[in-house]
């Protein structure tokens, strides 16, 4: 009986795992896309190479601190809430970037991205994935997750690059860059909504399962 249950839990949660897989890939699209469209980013935001490097250092610095504290957040607050806030906030900050604000604002956005994509997201995501499978399915669950993330990143990078090339020729590099920001921001916000709607907190399920035992 336990084998049957063990084999069914991950299969039942595959749609949710797919959403988490997309989220785990796409939340990093906004913090890192500047590296792939370096020249267009520098020109559009009118910044220097030194300032561009400082953006990466700021994001990386906040990420290092966030990794150290992420487990505390994941243990203290519900994974659904943390992941939803992280994805939606990351997307909203992308829309702010569309205004092509002054450099201090761009720097602040990258600092906050270091928090939303790591501190409040990564450990909560790992905890969420673990809850989707039984103990003997953990390797399979994380294998699907990591493999899927790689495929998603490969496909979305190729599609976005093709779109950027087309729009840059038809309009301008700045217009193409704006389109990328819009798409990535929309995807993050939509994924945040899907996570909120589809993911069920394991604590709630366990609490419901234990309720009859406590009454007895």
C-alpha positions as CSV (number, residue, x, y, z in Angstrom):
1,X,0.0,0.0,0.0
2,X,2.8,2.4,0.8
3,X,4.5,1.6,-2.5
4,X,1.3,2.6,-4.3
5,X,1.0,5.8,-2.4
6,X,4.7,6.5,-3.0
7,X,4.3,6.1,-6.7
8,X,1.3,8.3,-7.0
9,X,2.2,11.4,-5.1
10,X,4.8,12.9,-7.6
11,X,2.6,11.9,-10.6
12,X,-0.4,13.7,-9.0
13,X,1.7,16.8,-8.4
14,X,3.4,17.0,-11.8
15,X,1.4,20.1,-13.0
16,X,2.5,21.9,-9.8
17,X,6.1,20.7,-10.3
18,X,6.0,22.1,-13.9
19,X,4.9,25.5,-12.6
20,X,7.7,25.5,-10.0
21,X,10.2,24.4,-12.7
22,X,9.1,27.4,-14.8
23,X,9.3,29.7,-11.8
24,X,12.8,28.4,-10.9
25,X,14.0,29.3,-14.4
26,X,12.2,32.5,-15.2
27,X,12.7,34.4,-11.9
28,X,16.4,34.8,-12.9
29,X,15.7,36.1,-16.4
30,X,15.4,39.7,-15.2
31,X,18.5,39.8,-13.0
32,X,20.7,38.3,-15.7
33,X,19.3,39.4,-19.1
34,X,21.6,42.5,-19.0
35,X,24.6,40.2,-19.5
36,X,23.2,38.7,-22.8
37,X,22.2,42.1,-24.2
38,X,25.1,44.0,-22.7
39,X,25.6,46.7,-25.4
40,X,21.9,47.4,-25.7
41,X,21.5,47.7,-21.9
42,X,24.5,50.1,-21.5
43,X,23.2,52.3,-24.3
44,X,19.6,52.3,-23.2
45,X,20.3,53.1,-19.6
46,X,23.2,55.5,-20.5
47,X,25.6,53.9,-18.1
48,X,29.3,53.0,-18.2
49,X,31.0,49.6,-18.2
50,X,32.1,50.2,-14.6
51,X,28.5,50.9,-13.5
52,X,27.4,47.8,-15.4
53,X,29.9,45.7,-13.5
54,X,28.7,47.3,-10.2
55,X,25.1,46.1,-10.9
56,X,26.4,42.5,-11.1
57,X,28.4,43.0,-7.9
58,X,25.4,44.4,-6.1
59,X,23.2,41.6,-7.1
60,X,25.9,39.0,-6.3
61,X,26.6,40.5,-2.9
62,X,23.0,40.6,-1.8
63,X,22.6,37.0,-3.2
64,X,25.5,35.7,-1.0
65,X,23.9,37.1,2.1
66,X,20.5,35.9,1.0
67,X,21.6,32.3,0.5
68,X,22.8,32.3,4.1
69,X,19.5,33.6,5.5
70,X,17.1,31.9,3.0
71,X,16.6,28.8,5.1
72,X,15.5,30.8,8.0
73,X,12.8,32.5,5.9
74,X,11.6,29.2,4.4
75,X,11.3,27.7,7.9
76,X,9.5,30.7,9.3
77,X,6.9,31.6,6.6
78,X,4.8,29.5,4.2
79,X,6.5,28.6,0.9
80,X,3.5,29.6,-1.1
81,X,3.5,33.1,0.3
82,X,7.3,33.6,-0.1
83,X,7.3,32.3,-3.7
84,X,4.3,34.4,-4.7
85,X,5.7,37.6,-3.3
86,X,9.1,36.9,-4.8
87,X,7.8,36.3,-8.4
88,X,5.3,39.1,-8.3
89,X,7.8,41.6,-6.8
90,X,10.5,40.6,-9.3
91,X,8.1,41.2,-12.2
92,X,6.9,44.5,-10.8
93,X,10.5,45.7,-10.5
94,X,10.9,44.8,-14.1
95,X,8.1,47.1,-15.1
96,X,9.8,49.8,-13.1
97,X,12.9,49.2,-15.2
98,X,10.8,50.0,-18.3
99,X,10.8,53.6,-17.2
100,X,14.6,53.6,-17.8
101,X,15.2,55.3,-14.4
102,X,18.4,56.9,-13.3
103,X,21.3,54.7,-12.3
104,X,20.8,54.7,-8.5
105,X,17.3,53.3,-9.1
106,X,18.6,50.6,-11.4
107,X,21.2,49.8,-8.8
108,X,18.4,49.5,-6.1
109,X,16.4,47.3,-8.3
110,X,19.3,44.8,-8.7
111,X,19.8,44.8,-5.0
112,X,16.2,44.0,-4.3
113,X,16.3,41.3,-7.0
114,X,19.1,39.7,-4.9
115,X,16.5,39.4,-2.1
116,X,13.5,38.4,-4.1
117,X,15.2,35.8,-6.3
118,X,17.3,34.2,-3.5
119,X,16.3,35.2,0.1
120,X,12.6,34.8,-0.2
121,X,12.5,32.4,-3.1
122,X,15.2,29.7,-3.5
123,X,14.9,27.9,-0.1
124,X,11.2,28.1,-0.2
125,X,11.2,26.6,-3.7
126,X,13.4,23.7,-2.6
127,X,11.0,23.1,0.4
128,X,8.0,23.2,-2.0
129,X,9.6,20.7,-4.4
130,X,10.3,18.3,-1.6
131,X,6.7,18.4,-0.5
132,X,5.5,17.3,-3.9
133,X,7.0,13.8,-3.7
134,X,7.4,11.0,-1.2
135,X,10.7,10.2,0.4
136,X,11.7,7.7,-2.2
137,X,10.8,10.1,-5.1
138,X,13.0,13.0,-4.0
139,X,15.7,12.3,-6.5
140,X,13.2,12.0,-9.3
141,X,11.4,15.2,-8.4
142,X,14.6,17.3,-8.3
143,X,15.9,15.6,-11.4
144,X,12.8,16.6,-13.3
145,X,13.1,20.1,-11.8
146,X,16.7,20.7,-12.7
147,X,16.5,19.0,-16.1
148,X,13.3,21.0,-16.9
149,X,14.9,24.3,-15.8
150,X,17.7,23.7,-18.3
151,X,15.4,23.0,-21.1
152,X,13.2,26.0,-20.3
153,X,16.3,28.3,-20.2
154,X,17.6,27.0,-23.5
155,X,14.2,27.4,-25.3
156,X,13.4,30.8,-23.8
157,X,16.9,32.2,-24.5
158,X,16.7,31.2,-28.2
159,X,13.2,32.6,-28.6
160,X,14.0,35.9,-26.8
161,X,17.2,36.3,-28.8
162,X,15.3,35.8,-32.1
163,X,12.7,38.3,-31.0
164,X,15.3,40.8,-30.0
165,X,17.1,40.5,-33.3
166,X,13.8,41.0,-35.2
167,X,12.7,44.0,-33.2
168,X,16.1,45.6,-33.2
169,X,16.2,45.6,-37.0
170,X,12.6,46.7,-37.3
171,X,12.7,49.4,-34.7
172,X,15.6,49.9,-32.4
173,X,17.7,48.2,-29.7
174,X,15.9,50.1,-27.0
175,X,12.5,49.0,-28.2
176,X,13.7,45.4,-28.4
177,X,15.1,45.7,-24.9
178,X,11.8,47.1,-23.7
179,X,10.0,44.1,-25.2
180,X,12.2,41.7,-23.4
181,X,11.6,43.4,-20.1
182,X,7.9,43.4,-20.6
183,X,7.8,39.7,-21.5
184,X,10.0,38.6,-18.6
185,X,8.1,40.8,-16.1
186,X,4.7,39.5,-17.3
187,X,5.8,35.9,-17.1
188,X,7.1,36.4,-13.5
189,X,3.9,38.0,-12.3
190,X,1.7,35.3,-14.0
191,X,3.9,32.6,-12.5
192,X,3.4,34.2,-9.1
193,X,-0.3,34.0,-9.5
194,X,-0.2,30.4,-10.7
195,X,2.0,29.4,-7.7
196,X,-0.5,31.0,-5.4
197,X,-3.5,29.2,-7.0
198,X,-1.9,25.8,-7.5
199,X,0.6,25.1,-4.8
200,X,-0.8,23.6,-1.5
201,X,1.2,24.1,1.6
202,X,2.4,20.7,3.0
203,X,1.8,21.9,6.6
204,X,-1.9,22.3,6.0
205,X,-2.1,18.8,4.5
206,X,-0.2,17.2,7.3
207,X,-2.2,19.1,9.9
208,X,-5.5,17.9,8.3
209,X,-4.2,14.3,8.2
210,X,-3.1,14.4,11.9
211,X,-6.3,16.0,13.1
212,X,-8.2,12.6,13.6
213,X,-5.2,11.2,15.5
214,X,-5.2,14.2,17.9
215,X,-9.0,13.7,18.5
216,X,-8.4,10.1,19.3
